[in-house]
Amino acid sequence: MAGKNYYDVTEWPVGNPYGDIGEVINSIIADVKSRQADADKNEGGKPGAVIYIPTGDYRLVTQAVIDISYLKIMGSGHGFTSSSIRFNVPENEWKDLQELWPGGSRILVDIPVGIGCEESGGAAFYIKRDGNPRISSVEFADFCIDGLHFVDDGSGDENPENTYVNGKTGIYAASANDSVRITGMGMVYLEHGVTIYHADALSIHDNFIAECGSCIELRGWGQASKITDNLIGAGYKGYSIYAQNFGALLVTANNVFPRGASSVCFDNVARSSITSNRLHSFYPGMIEFKGNCSENLIASNHLLRDHEPWPPMQMHDNGLDDLHGLLHINGNYNSIMANHISEVIEERYIKPENVRPVIIHVVSGKGNYISNNHIVASAGAADEPDAETDSCFARQVDALLTVRELKELPVTTVQIEKESVQNTVLDTGSDEQVVMDRSANGFRAVPVPGV
């Protein structure tokens, strides 16, 4: 039997959840606050509530504002499907598609926002509470947040649905928070999927967040959080995973799709881990360490960089050239160990022309430890994807599985700039593949078979 702290949005007497679920959720939260006004009643008093969203489509015009702890908003299915594929299929073929829109328990974000508006203004769910203690244990589970459309941003893209811009955010936490949980969610066509400021013990686990300008952004500062077991893929302008001024962050077992400007970007992050992920990118800068990133571990990941195989997106990139590095490192005492890194790209796509692409690029800092990374570089596929195949899915799979008769591509496996010293490079490239001042850094080459 459902208790008085369980709410079904379709049964709540205030508002119409199909016309504006934001108004309904705000009314429910107001009811919870009015009934749970005592902070200490029988060693309790504010247990919070569950808001349930059954399967169906629910338009959100009014921002849902969450200012209570112990609130769980849950649905019955994340409902993700690719809107990008649909919007790049000729409109006269839409009638033959079995679905046109995401499904499940689906929130249609219809907040009236525009390009350049205040970033919190376009958030479907806005978490903020001042005072002590911090807002805690807000949970989102098992529903879809759909930004519906991207818009023309003046970039000249003939299809505005490929701009990744619309001013909309799925979940936005503005104030310090503790133990927020985002699990089993689907997010699509949002300029920002999840933006969390000042997080402590945050868990973002087992979600499908893709075709968003940026997927997961941890901003301000934070600690002791995890991003695990997600399927993620940002647009060419944004981040799949971004963390700023963070400590003790665990990024593990994520499958990160290509097209994001970076797969993982750390900005002044310390003592954190990027481990056991599968990262895929169409551009350099897959892993970026900005500012002073120190004592972080990058280990046991599989990294793949190749060329965009789908014609509608081939005009876009992240603006970086191949001298930037697949891993671009600024900071001290980081460990980069036991990763498998594949670069599979035809020489005609390398920028600038006639350069050797850089795989691991240490730009600043000292004491970084780079060991036992297996780097495989090949000059594109022997067979081009079938030109008659328009399916994004088919082209992507074809590109991934074509491994026959690949020509070796000359690369610089590790490059260490003169501003960075006292680094150690072991078994991550042959003598001619590693570029650094060997009087200021330690080096052991990979033996070359037959030499």
N, C-alpha and C positions, 0 to 999 in steps of 0.2 A: 504494500500500500504506500502510495506517495505521501510524504509528509507535507506540512505547511511551507517548508522551505524548498519545495520542488515546484518549478513553474514550467508550464508548457506555453510557448508563445501563441499557439493557436487557440488556447482556451482563456487567455487573459482578457478581461473585459475592456481594457483601455486601448484604443488604437486598433489599427488593422495591420497585422504582421506582413501581409502580402503587399500592402501599399507602402508601409514605412516601418520596418522592424526596429529601426533605431528608436523611434518613439515608444514602442512597446517595451523594449529592453530598459530604457531609461525609467519608464513607469514602474517596472518590476523592481529595479534597484531602489527607487524611492520607497516602495512598499517594504522592502527588506530593511532599509535604514529606519523607517518609522517603527517597525516591530522589534528591531534589535537595537534599541537605544541605550541599553544598560551595558556598560563595559565589564561589569563583574557581577554576575548573577549566578549563584550556585557554582562558583568556580568556572564559569563560562559566560554566556550572555550574548555573544555575537558569532554564532556558528557559520554564518554566511548562507549561501543558497546555490542551487543548481537551476540553470535556465536551459530548457531543452528545446531544440529546433528540429522538428520532424523533417523528413525528406520533402523537398519542394523548393520553389523559388520565392525568395523574400527580398523585395526591394528595400534598400537602405538609403533614405534621403536625409535623415537626422543622425548626426554622429552619436554613437553609443558611448557615453562617458562612464568609466568605471572608477569609483572612488571608495570602494569597500574591499576588504580582504575576504579570502575564503569564498570566492565566487568562481563557479565553474560554468562555462557556456559550452554546451556540447550538442552535437548533431548525430546523424546516423549514416554518415558517408562523406568522404572528402570530395567526391565528385569531379576530380580533375580530368580534363581532356585538353588537348592542344587547340587553343584558339589561333595560334600562329599558322598552323597548317591550314585550318579552315579559311582564314582571311587571305591566304595566298593561293587558294583554289579559285579559279574563275567563278564568278557569282552565278553564272548560268548552270554550273554543276552542283550548286548547293542543294538543289531539290533531290539529288541522288544520294546525299549523305545521310547516314542513319541517325546521327546526332549533329546538331549545330552548336550547342552550347554546353558548358559544364553542367553537371547534375548534382545528385546527392542532396544534402542539406545545404542549399546554396544562397549566399548573400550576394545580391547584385548591388555593388557600390555605385550609387547614383547621386552622391553629394556634388552640388554644383561648385566645381573648382576649376582653375585654369592654370596655365603654365606660369611658374614663378610665384605662386601663392605661398603663404606660410606653410611649412612642411607638415605641421600637425593638423592644419585645417582640412586636409583631404583624407584624414584617417577614418576608417570605418569604426574601429574600436580605439578609444583614447583613454589611457590609464594615467591617472594623476591624483595624488593626495599629498598634501603638505603635513608637516608635524611628525610626531613620533608615536608609535614605531612606524617604520616604512610600510607601505602597502605590501601585503604578502599573500602568496598562494592564490593568485589569480590564474585560472586555467582555461585553455581553449582546446577543444578536442573534437575531431571527426566532423568537420563541416568545411564548406568551400567558401572562399572569399574571392569574388570575381570582379575585376575592374572594368570589364565589358569592352572597352575600346581604348586604344591609344589615339593620339591626336597629332595633327600637323604641327611640327615644331620649327618650321622654317628651314629645315636642313636640306630640302630639295628631294627627299625620298618620295617617289611617285605613289607609294602606298603608305598613308599615314599610320596604318596599323602596325608598321614595322619600326616606329620611332622609339618605343618604350617610354613615352612621355605622356602623362595625363594628370599629374598632381595628386594621385590617389595612393593611399597606404592601407595595408590590411590591418595590422596591429601596431600601435604606437604607444610606447611607455615613456612619459616625460619626466617622471619623478623617480627618486631612488626606490628600488623594489627588491623583494626577497622571494626566492623560490617560485617565480613565475614558471608555468609549464605550458608548452605549446606542443601538442602531440596529435598525430594522425590528421593534420590539417591539409587542405589543398588550397593553394593560392595561385592565381593566374591573372595576367594583364593588369598588374598594379605597378606603378612607377617604383614603389618601395613595398616589398612584401612585409617584412618585420623590421621595425626600428625600435630598439630598446636603449634607453639611457640609464646609466648608473645601476647595472644589474648585479645582483649577488645570488649565487646558487640558481641561476637560470638554467632551464632544461628545454632545448629545442630538439625534439626526438621524433623520428619516423614520420616526417612530413613530406609532402610533394609540393615544393615551391619552385615554380619554373615559369618562363616567359614573363618575368617581371624585370623592370629596369635594374633594380638591385634586389637580392633575395633576403639576406640576413645581414643587418647592420647593428653592431653593438657599439654605441657611441658614448661619449663623455668619459666614463671610466667604469671599471667593474672587476669582479673577481670570481673565482671558483665556480665556473659555469661550464656547460657542455653543449656542443652541437654534434649530434650523433645519429647515424643511421638514416640520414635524410637523402632524398632525391632532389637535387637543386640545379637550377640553370638560369643565370641572369642574362641580360642583354649586353650588347657590345659597349654600352656606355657605363655600365655599373659593375657592382661586385656580386659574386655569388655568396661569399662569406667575407665580412669585414669586421675587424675588431680594433678599437681605439683605446689606448691607455688601460690595457687589461692585464691582469695577472691570473695565473692558474686556470687558463682556458683549455679545455679538451676538445679538439676537433678530430673526430674518429669515425671511421666506417661510413663516410658519406660517399655517394656517387654523384660527382659534380659534372654536369653536362657542359659541352662547349658553348661558346659565344659570349660568355661573360668577359668583361675587360680584364678581370683576374678571377681565378678560382678561389684563392684565399689571399686576403690582404691584411697584414698586421701593421698597425701604426703605433709605435711605442708600446709594444706588448712584451711582457717578460715572463719567463718561467712557465711557458705554455707548450702544448704539444699538438703537432699535426701528424697523425699516425694512421696507417692502415686505411687510407682513403684511395679511391680511384678518381683521379682528376683528369679532365679532358679539356683541351682548349684549341681554338683556331688561331691564337695569337701568342706572341711572347708575353712575359709577365704573368705566368700562371700563378706563381707564388711570389708575392711582393712583401718585403720587410722594409717599412718606411721608418724614418726617425731613428731612434735608438732602440732596436729590438734585441733583447739580450737573454741569453741562457734559455733559448727555446730549442725544442727538439722537432726535427723533420725526419721521420723514419718510416720505413716499410710502406711507402706509398707507391702507387703506380701512376705515373704521369705520362700522358700522351698529348703531343702537339701535332696536328695535321692541318690540312687546308679545308676551308668551308666547301662542302660538296654541293650545297643546295643553291641553285641560281638566284632565287629572290634575295638571298642574304650575302651574296658574294661581293657586293659593292661596299660592305661595311667592314671596318676593323677597329681596333682600339687605339690606333695611332702610334704604336710602338714598333721599332724595327728590330731586326734579329740580332743586333749587337747588345740589346738591352738585357737579354738573358731570359730563359724560361723561369729560372729562380733568380730573383734580383734581391740581394741581401745587403742591408745596412744594419750594423749592430755588432755586439760583442759576445763571444763565447757561445755562439749557437752551434748545435750539432746537426749535421745533415748526413744521415747514414742509412745504408741498405735500402735505397730507393731504386726502383726500376724506372728509367726515363727513356721514352721513345719519342724521337723526332722523325716524322715521316712527311716529307714535303718536297715537291719538285723544285728544282733550282730556280725556275722562272718566277716562283712566288717569293723568293728570298729578297729582303730589303735591308740595306742597299744592295745593289747588284754585285755579284762576285765577292761577297764576304763569307767568311765561315761563321755560321750561327753560333752564338754563345749559349751554353746550357746553364751552368751555374756561374753567376756573376757576383762576386763579392766587391762591393763598391766602397764601403767604409767600415770602421771598427777594427777590432783585433781579437785574436784568440779563437777564431771560428774553427771547427773541427769537421772536416769533410772526408768521409771514409766509405769505401766499399759500395759505391753507387754504380750500378750497371747502366751504361748509357748506350743506346742503340740508335744510330742515325742513318736514315736511308732516304734516297732521293726520289720519293714519290712511289706510286704504285705502277706496276708493269701494265696493268689494265685500267683504263679510265672507267668510272662508273657509267653504266648504260645511259647514253644520251637520250634515249626514249623514255627513261624512267623519271617521271616528275615527282614521285613520292619522296618527301623528305626522309621518311623512315627507311625506305628502300635504299636511297642513296647513302644515307649514313651507315647502314649496316654493310653495304657493299664496300664502302671505304674502309671500315674497321676490319673486315675479314680478308681484304686483299693483302696477302703477305708474301706472295710468290715472286721470286726473281727480282728482289729489290736491290738496287745499286747502292753501294755505300756512299754516304754523304759526309764530306769532311766537315768537322765541327771543332770548336773549342769547348772541351768538356768543362774546364774550370778556368775562369779569368779572375785574377785578383788585382785590383788597382793599387797603385803605390800608396794611396792613403790608408790602406788596410795592411796591417803587419801582424806577425806572430801567429799566423794561421797555419794549420796542418792539413795537408791534402794527401790522402793515402788511397791508392788503388781506385782512382776515379778518373783515369785517363792515362794515355801513354805519354812519354816524354814530350812529344811534339804537340799533343793535344792540350796541354796545360800551360797557360800564360801567366807568369807571376815573377816577382823578384825572389829568387831562391836563396838569396842571402838574408832576406827578412822573413821568410816563411819556410816551414818544413814540407818536404815532398818525398813521396815514394810512388814511382810510376807503376802502372799496370804492365806486366810483361806482354810483349807482342808475340803471339804464336809464330813459330818458325824463324824468329830473329834471335 
